[in-house]
Amino acid sequence: MSKKITQKSEVSLQKFRWNTKKKFDNYESANKLKEELVNEGLHVKIRRCGPGGINFKVIVGTPVKTNKNSNTKS
């Protein structure tokens, strides 16, 4: 017998828009740039990319603007 799920799933809103800053061949170079950008106060991640994940890219997050009145209709 099938069971019905009655729980509502909460929607997770995107908080940052991630843009690629630069790509590197090794993690050490990517980490050096990441540390410089973090010291400037930016949100930074390092992700694997390329065939087989052999390259690394540094991505920088910018906050997404939210419209708090989007649920109300005029």
N, C-alpha and C positions, 0 to 999 in steps of 0.2 A: 504494500500500500504506500502511496505517496503522502508525504507530509508537506503542509503548506507553511512557508516561512512568512511570519507576520511582522518581523522586525524591519524597520526602515533603515536603509543604509545611508550614512551621512556622506555628503559630497565634500571631498577635500579640494579646497580652492588652491590654485597655483599662486604661490607667494612671490616667486622670482621668475624672470625670463632669462634663460641661460643662452649666452652667445659665446662662440669660440673666439678666444684671444690669439692663441698661437699653438702650433703643433711641434712636437719634439720627437727625436729618435730615442731618447733615454729619459728615465724618471728623474734623475738628478738635475738635469737642465730644467725640466718642467717644475720641479719642486722649488728651484731657485727663483723662478719667476713668480710662483705662487706666494712665496714668502714676501717678496717685494710688494705684491698687490695687496696682501693681507695687512701689511704695515700701513698701506694707504687707506685702510678701512673698507675694502671691498669684500664681497662674498665670492669665494673662489673655490673651484673643485678641479681635480685632475681626473680625467677619464681615459681609458684605453681606447684606441681606435686603430684603423688600418687592418690589413689582412692578418688574421690570427691574433690581433691585439698587440702587435709589436711596437706601435707608436703610442704616444701620449699627447693629449690635448688639454690645454688649460682653458677652462670656461669660467666666465664672469657673470654673476647674477645681478640683475637690476630689479628693484622692487616693482611689482605689477600694481598699477593704479586700480582701485576697486570703486565701483559705483554703489554706494550704500543704499540708494533709492531704486535699485533695479527691480525689486519685488513689488513695488507699489505702482498702480496704474492711475493715470490722470483721468 
